[in-house]
């Protein structure tokens, strides 16, 4: 995960030594996944790392704009890695079984 290096979140994760991350989609149905685990390493963000991540998740024509935005708007970044210990996923759409 990339975060602003001096952000409150980055400082809290560093102090705790672990974190949880959740991704949610609400359309067309509510679905989510959360992951949790200890921090395995923290490294300074670089343009190379930002590009690597952007190329993994964005269409090729969107990568240059993301890199420019990251350089101008996000400030100094830090990459925080975790070792996955727990994950939970749910689909809360019509007819879905409750995650409980």
Buried (B, 14 or more C-beta within 10 A) or exposed (E): BBBBBEBEEBEEBEEEEEBEEEEEEEEEEEBBEBBBBEBEEBEEBEEEBBBEBBBEEBEEEEBEEBBEEBEEEBEEBBBBEBEEEEEEEBBBEEEEEEEE
